[in-house]
Amino acid sequence: MNITSTIAFASSLFCLTAASAQVALRPPFLGCHIAGEQGQLRVLEGVRGAVAATRLGTGVVAAACSESRLLHHTGRHLILDQDGRRESFPLEGHFLLALDGEHAVAVNTDTGSVLHLVAGEWLTASFQLPAGIRAIRLDEGRLTVLTTGRTAPARIEAWDLAAGALLASDPIDVPVGPAALLSSRAALAAVAGTWLHCTPSSCTALSPAPHTTLPLTPLSRAPLSITPLSDGWMAAAPPAGLPFAVRIHHGVVESFYLPGESLE
């Protein structure tokens, strides 16, 4: 991955949630997220106690990355950086992206169509998801999706990418708000100023969320976005202010500000 932008470095982390002094936060060792109205793409690399953020340009609407690959969407093109090469694929629409060690997918949030990277080519998957996709997760060839419930009750579904087979499908009631999948059976959502841990059985309120997760008003610019990082961390980027990392650890929400300038 070619990194030529200035690195903003944070040598200390500021916790947003109360935590015991004996608990040492271990920040995500890698990941990427989009920040601000201009769609600023940031790649994160961390070590114990510190995280570095590299800015890679603007105009990005979706992103995902692994240790060796970076995938992002500009609204018109799907771009994959790997092994020092950049490949661009024309693609218009609204998509969510995900990578694991071997696979890469782009899911159309409106239609539910799935593009799967196979032998260097983007191919349409053999299965069709429900219309209205809210969040996705990819683990060792298993694609998990959270539906919006536009035409039917919301569900959490797991699919085998290679076989095109539905592995599991359960109804799940995740209130409207920013959300991300923690596993094939759980989601994290920020609703009305509260972090919620949701499973097919129920949603549990964990702790207050930052004010940036409060419901949108007519003057609001954009919702909080939540993007998976490594080690169970999520990047939570508001339309203004500092982005932060968040995760559930032993039933408690841990979070800290990520390095970089304020987006106000």
C-alpha positions in Angstrom: 0.0 0.0 0.0 1.5 3.3 -1.1 1.4 5.8 1.8 2.7 9.3 1.0 0.5 11.5 3.1 1.6 13.1 6.4 1.2 10.8 9.4 -0.7 12.2 12.4 0.6 10.5 15.5 -1.0 10.2 18.9 1.2 9.0 21.6 -1.5 8.8 24.2 -5.2 7.8 24.1 -8.0 9.6 25.7 -10.8 7.3 27.0 -14.3 8.4 26.5 -15.8 5.8 28.8 -15.1 5.3 32.5 -12.7 2.3 33.0 -10.6 0.8 35.7 -7.1 2.2 36.1 -5.9 -1.4 36.0 -7.3 -2.0 32.5 -4.9 -1.3 29.7 -6.6 -0.5 26.4 -5.1 -2.3 23.4 -5.9 -0.2 20.3 -6.7 -1.8 16.9 -3.5 -2.7 15.1 -4.9 -1.9 11.7 -8.0 -0.7 9.9 -9.4 2.2 7.9 -12.4 4.5 8.1 -14.0 7.5 6.4 -14.3 10.8 8.2 -16.0 14.2 7.6 -18.3 15.5 4.9 -15.5 15.4 2.3 -15.2 11.6 2.7 -11.6 11.6 4.0 -10.1 8.1 3.9 -7.8 7.3 6.9 -5.7 4.2 7.4 -4.9 3.3 10.9 -1.8 1.4 12.2 -1.3 0.8 15.9 0.9 -0.6 18.6 0.2 -1.0 22.3 -0.8 2.4 23.6 -0.6 4.3 20.4 -2.2 4.6 16.9 -1.0 6.4 13.8 -3.4 7.7 11.1 -2.5 8.2 7.5 -4.8 10.3 5.2 -5.2 9.0 1.7 -7.4 11.5 0.1 -11.1 12.5 -0.1 -14.2 11.7 -2.0 -14.6 8.2 -0.5 -18.0 6.8 0.4 -17.2 3.3 1.6 -14.0 1.5 2.6 -12.6 -1.8 4.0 -9.1 -3.0 4.5 -7.0 -5.9 5.7 -3.3 -6.3 6.4 -2.4 -6.3 2.7 -5.4 -4.9 0.9 -7.4 -1.6 0.8 -10.8 -1.5 -0.9 -12.7 1.7 -1.3 -15.6 3.1 -3.3 -15.9 6.7 -4.7 -19.5 6.4 -5.7 -18.5 5.8 -9.3 -15.5 3.4 -9.0 -14.5 0.5 -6.8 -10.8 0.6 -6.2 -8.6 -2.1 -4.8 -5.0 -1.6 -3.7 -2.9 -4.7 -3.1 0.7 -5.8 -3.6 1.7 -2.3 -4.8 -1.0 -2.3 -7.5 -4.2 -0.3 -7.9 -7.1 -1.7 -9.8 -10.3 0.3 -10.6 -13.7 -1.1 -11.5 -16.6 1.1 -12.7 -19.4 0.8 -10.2 -22.2 3.3 -9.4 -24.6 3.1 -6.6 -24.6 2.8 -2.8 -22.4 -0.1 -1.5 -21.0 -1.6 1.7 -17.6 -3.2 1.5 -15.9 -6.0 3.4 -12.6 -8.0 3.3 -11.2 -11.0 5.0 -7.9 -12.8 4.4 -9.0 -14.2 1.0 -12.3 -12.7 0.0 -13.7 -9.3 -0.9 -17.3 -8.2 -1.4 -19.3 -5.2 -2.4 -23.0 -5.3 -1.4 -25.5 -2.9 -3.0 -27.4 -1.5 0.0 -30.5 -0.7 -2.1 -31.0 -3.9 -4.2 -29.1 -6.5 -2.2 -27.0 -7.6 -5.1 -23.5 -8.9 -4.2 -20.3 -8.6 -6.1 -17.6 -11.1 -5.1 -13.9 -10.8 -6.1 -12.9 -14.1 -7.7 -9.5 -14.6 -9.3 -9.0 -10.9 -9.8 -12.5 -10.3 -11.3 -15.6 -8.8 -9.7 -18.4 -11.3 -10.4 -22.1 -11.2 -9.4 -22.7 -13.7 -6.6 -25.0 -16.6 -7.2 -27.4 -15.5 -4.4 -29.5 -12.3 -3.9 -29.9 -10.6 -0.6 -33.1 -8.8 0.5 -33.4 -5.2 -0.6 -32.2 -2.8 2.0 -28.9 -3.8 3.7 -27.8 -1.9 6.8 -24.5 -3.5 7.7 -22.2 -6.4 6.6 -19.4 -8.5 8.0 -17.1 -11.0 6.3 -15.3 -13.8 8.1 -13.4 -16.6 6.3 -15.8 -16.7 3.4 -19.0 -16.2 5.5 -20.9 -13.1 4.7 -23.2 -11.8 7.4 -25.7 -9.0 6.7 -28.2 -6.9 8.7 -31.3 -6.0 6.7 -33.3 -2.8 7.2 -36.7 -4.5 7.2 -38.1 -2.3 4.4 -40.4 -5.0 3.0 -40.2 -7.6 5.7 -39.1 -7.8 9.4 -35.4 -7.0 9.8 -33.1 -10.1 9.9 -29.5 -11.1 10.5 -28.4 -13.6 7.8 -25.2 -15.6 7.2 -24.3 -16.8 3.7 -21.5 -19.1 2.4 -19.9 -17.0 -0.4 -18.5 -20.0 -2.3 -21.6 -22.2 -2.2 -24.1 -19.3 -2.3 -25.9 -21.1 0.5 -27.9 -19.5 3.3 -26.4 -20.7 6.6 -28.6 -18.9 9.1 -31.4 -16.4 9.2 -32.9 -14.9 12.3 -35.2 -11.9 13.0 -33.5 -9.1 14.9 -35.0 -5.8 16.1 -32.2 -3.2 15.9 -33.7 0.3 16.4 -33.0 2.9 13.7 -29.5 4.4 14.0 -25.9 3.7 13.1 -25.1 0.0 13.4 -22.4 -2.5 12.8 -22.2 -6.3 13.0 -20.1 -7.8 15.8 -20.7 -11.4 14.7 -23.2 -13.5 12.9 -25.5 -13.3 16.0 -24.9 -9.7 17.3 -24.9 -6.1 16.4 -23.7 -2.8 18.0 -26.0 0.2 17.5 -25.9 3.9 18.6 -29.5 4.9 19.2 -30.8 8.1 21.0 -27.5 8.6 22.8 -27.1 5.0 24.0 -24.9 2.1 22.8 -27.0 -1.0 22.3 -25.9 -4.6 22.1 -28.5 -6.4 20.0 -29.0 -10.2 19.4 -32.0 -12.0 17.9 -33.4 -12.3 21.4 -33.2 -8.7 22.6 -31.3 -5.4 22.7 -29.4 -4.4 25.8 -28.5 -0.8 26.7 -24.8 -0.7 27.6 -23.8 2.9 28.3 -24.3 6.5 27.1 -22.9 7.1 23.6 -21.3 10.4 22.6 -23.6 13.3 21.7 -22.7 12.8 18.0 -24.9 9.7 18.0 -28.1 11.5 18.9 -31.0 11.4 16.4 -30.5 13.6 13.4 -32.3 17.0 13.0 -33.1 18.8 9.8 -29.9 20.8 10.3 -27.7 17.6 10.7 -25.2 16.9 7.9 -24.7 13.2 8.1 -25.1 10.3 10.6 -22.4 8.7 12.6 -20.7 6.0 10.5 -19.3 2.8 12.2 -16.6 0.8 10.3 -15.0 -2.5 11.5 -11.4 -2.4 12.5 -9.3 -5.2 13.9 -9.5 -7.0 17.3 -13.3 -6.3 17.6 -12.8 -2.5 17.4 -15.0 -0.2 15.4 -14.2 3.2 14.0 -17.1 5.6 14.8 -16.8 8.8 12.7 -19.2 11.7 13.3 -19.7 14.4 10.6 -17.9 16.8 12.9 -15.4 16.5 15.7 -12.8 13.7 16.3 -13.4 10.1 15.2 -13.1 7.5 17.9 -12.7 3.7 18.2 -15.2 1.7 20.2 -15.7 -2.0 21.2 -17.5 -4.2 23.7 -15.2 -5.9 26.1 -16.5 -8.0 29.0 -19.9 -6.4 28.6 -18.5 -2.8 28.8 -18.1 -0.3 26.0 -14.5 0.9 25.7 -13.6 3.8 23.5 -10.9 6.4 22.8 -10.3 9.2 20.3 -8.4 8.3 17.1 -5.6 10.6 16.0 -6.2 13.3 13.5 -7.5 16.9 13.3 -11.0 17.8 14.3 -13.5 17.6 11.5 -15.6 20.6 12.5 
